[in-house]
Amino acid sequence: MGDKAGAQGLHTLSIDIGGSHLKASVLDSTGAMLVDEVRVDTPKPCPPAVMLKALARMLEPIRNYDRISIGFPGVISDGCVVTAPHFGNRVWRGYPLAQALAERFGKPARLLNDAEVQGYGVITGRGVELVLTLGTGAGSALFRDGILMPHMELSQHPLHGKKTYDDYLGAKALKKKGKRKWNRRVQRAIMILHRLLNYDVLYIGGGNSEVLKSLPDGVFVVDNTAGITGGVRLWNAVARNATARDHGPKAVDSR
């Protein structure tokens, strides 16, 4: 795992927590990866203590970073987990994950929903931009002129009958229905989201985005590394944009 030369400014350890995998890398000030991505399977079950141990083991080979960015699959408020549908809402509700990681690694940390972090990695900052992630479940994030809008937990919202976005578009639905029927489901969801939000652009990421076919105009599949590379933009967001503040030790001033 070799460091790339010539990095400038602060280095960000960016962690992408998913229902299936935990991933991380260190980024330079432009969002470029300085080390090869590390990845492990997400433990099951995965209460907070188990998550912290798994992250610590995964991050053992990584050194030399100034701050931490974390994307988590659930609703986040002020560095704490509000919902964790893949890991158990009861054991995670209210858990101060940003502070816990800041204390564990001795660096300031910021925490947002994983789709929101991925959105920071792909948006242009012009118009209404929607991000939809298709993996274990279905995540979402909405930006207007580069500003992150209040989080809507579409993953747990009914989409078709009693089925939520997670139920209708998640990994279990893909396995049960097959690629062709699942693609039709995604097309329906895209139509509904456009009517609901009138977005200008829709970006689709997540591990299952690779099986999508024949997307409408204005809908683009994006590289899944954005779930990590968006970690720098999370820190770069100016105060009026930021919905996450830093927790733990003070960051090093790069000026």
BELPE-V734034 format. One record per residue. N is the residue number from 1. RES is the residue in one small letter. BURIAL is # if it has 24 or more other C-alpha atoms within 12 Angstrom, else .. D_CENTER is the distance of its C-alpha to the mean C-alpha in Angstrom with 2 decimals. Layout:
<<N RES BURIAL D_CENTER> <N RES BURIAL D_CENTER>>
This chain:
<<1 m . 23.69> <2 g . 25.19> <3 d . 24.12> <4 k . 24.42> <5 a . 27.06> <6 g . 27.17> <7 a . 23.97> <8 q . 24.51> <9 g . 23.33> <10 l # 20.78> <11 h # 18.68> <12 t # 15.12> <13 l # 13.87> <14 s # 10.14> <15 i # 8.75> <16 d # 5.97> <17 i # 7.24> <18 g # 7.96> <19 g # 11.09> <20 s # 12.95> <21 h # 11.97> <22 l # 11.02> <23 k # 10.64> <24 a # 11.50> <25 s # 13.65> <26 v # 15.57> <27 l # 15.44> <28 d # 18.41> <29 s # 18.71> <30 t # 18.08> <31 g # 14.74> <32 a # 16.79> <33 m # 16.38> <34 l # 19.37> <35 v # 19.24> <36 d . 18.48> <37 e # 15.19> <38 v # 15.85> <39 r # 14.76> <40 v # 16.16> <41 d . 16.20> <42 t # 14.68> <43 p # 17.90> <44 k . 19.40> <45 p . 20.13> <46 c # 17.61> <47 p # 18.73> <48 p # 17.71> <49 a . 20.54> <50 v . 19.75> <51 m # 16.08> <52 l # 17.43> <53 k . 20.08> <54 a # 17.91> <55 l # 15.70> <56 a # 19.03> <57 r . 20.57> <58 m # 17.83> <59 l # 17.95> <60 e . 21.77> <61 p . 22.36> <62 i # 20.18> <63 r # 22.18> <64 n # 22.68> <65 y # 19.74> <66 d # 20.07> <67 r # 16.92> <68 i # 13.60> <69 s # 10.02> <70 i # 7.68> <71 g # 4.16> <72 f # 5.90> <73 p # 6.69> <74 g # 9.31> <75 v # 11.07> <76 i # 11.30> <77 s # 14.58> <78 d # 15.93> <79 g # 14.10> <80 c # 14.95> <81 v # 13.54> <82 v # 15.21> <83 t # 14.24> <84 a # 13.06> <85 p # 14.35> <86 h # 13.74> <87 f # 15.29> <88 g . 17.90> <89 n . 17.86> <90 r . 21.16> <91 v . 20.51> <92 w # 17.19> <93 r . 18.26> <94 g . 18.75> <95 y # 17.67> <96 p # 17.18> <97 l # 14.46> <98 a # 14.21> <99 q # 18.00> <100 a # 18.35> <101 l # 16.45> <102 a # 18.30> <103 e . 21.52> <104 r . 20.97> <105 f # 20.35> <106 g . 22.33> <107 k # 19.89> <108 p # 18.32> <109 a # 14.72> <110 r # 12.21> <111 l # 9.55> <112 l # 7.27> <113 n # 5.44> <114 d # 1.79> <115 a # 3.86> <116 e # 5.57> <117 v # 4.48> <118 q # 4.81> <119 g # 7.69> <120 y # 9.14> <121 g # 9.53> <122 v # 11.58> <123 i # 13.40> <124 t . 17.08> <125 g . 17.69> <126 r . 20.42> <127 g . 20.89> <128 v # 18.63> <129 e # 15.47> <130 l # 13.39> <131 v # 10.16> <132 l # 10.31> <133 t # 8.41> <134 l # 11.17> <135 g # 11.02> <136 t # 12.48> <137 g # 11.98> <138 a # 11.07> <139 g # 8.21> <140 s # 9.13> <141 a # 9.24> <142 l # 12.64> <143 f # 14.12> <144 r # 17.87> <145 d . 19.39> <146 g # 16.32> <147 i # 16.13> <148 l # 13.24> <149 m # 15.01> <150 p . 15.19> <151 h # 12.56> <152 m # 13.97> <153 e # 13.09> <154 l # 14.22> <155 s # 13.23> <156 q # 16.24> <157 h . 18.42> <158 p . 21.43> <159 l # 21.38> <160 h . 24.49> <161 g . 27.09> <162 k . 25.65> <163 k . 22.67> <164 t . 19.25> <165 y # 16.51> <166 d # 15.35> <167 d # 19.03> <168 y # 19.81> <169 l # 17.01> <170 g # 15.49> <171 a # 16.57> <172 k . 19.73> <173 a # 20.83> <174 l # 20.51> <175 k . 22.59> <176 k . 25.09> <177 k . 25.65> <178 g . 25.36> <179 k . 23.85> <180 r . 26.37> <181 k . 26.11> <182 w # 22.34> <183 n # 22.28> <184 r . 24.64> <185 r # 22.38> <186 v # 19.54> <187 q # 22.25> <188 r . 23.31> <189 a # 19.89> <190 i # 19.64> <191 m . 23.13> <192 i . 22.38> <193 l # 19.31> <194 h # 21.50> <195 r . 24.32> <196 l . 22.26> <197 l # 20.42> <198 n . 22.55> <199 y # 19.72> <200 d # 20.91> <201 v # 18.21> <202 l # 15.65> <203 y # 13.04> <204 i # 12.13> <205 g # 9.80> <206 g # 9.13> <207 g # 12.01> <208 n # 14.49> <209 s # 14.43> <210 e . 17.07> <211 v # 19.65> <212 l # 19.65> <213 k . 23.03> <214 s . 24.78> <215 l . 22.20> <216 p . 23.79> <217 d . 24.24> <218 g . 21.41> <219 v # 18.73> <220 f # 17.12> <221 v # 15.18> <222 v # 12.92> <223 d . 12.47> <224 n # 9.66> <225 t # 10.06> <226 a # 8.28> <227 g # 4.95> <228 i # 7.58> <229 t # 9.98> <230 g # 8.24> <231 g # 8.87> <232 v # 12.45> <233 r # 12.29> <234 l # 10.76> <235 w # 14.00> <236 n # 16.11> <237 a # 15.64> <238 v . 19.14> <239 a . 20.08> <240 r . 20.39> <241 n . 16.86> <242 a # 15.12> <243 t # 13.99> <244 a # 13.29> <245 r # 16.26> <246 d # 16.96> <247 h # 18.27> <248 g # 20.83> <249 p . 23.03> <250 k . 23.57> <251 a # 21.91> <252 v . 24.41> <253 d . 25.71> <254 s . 25.32> <255 r . 28.16>>
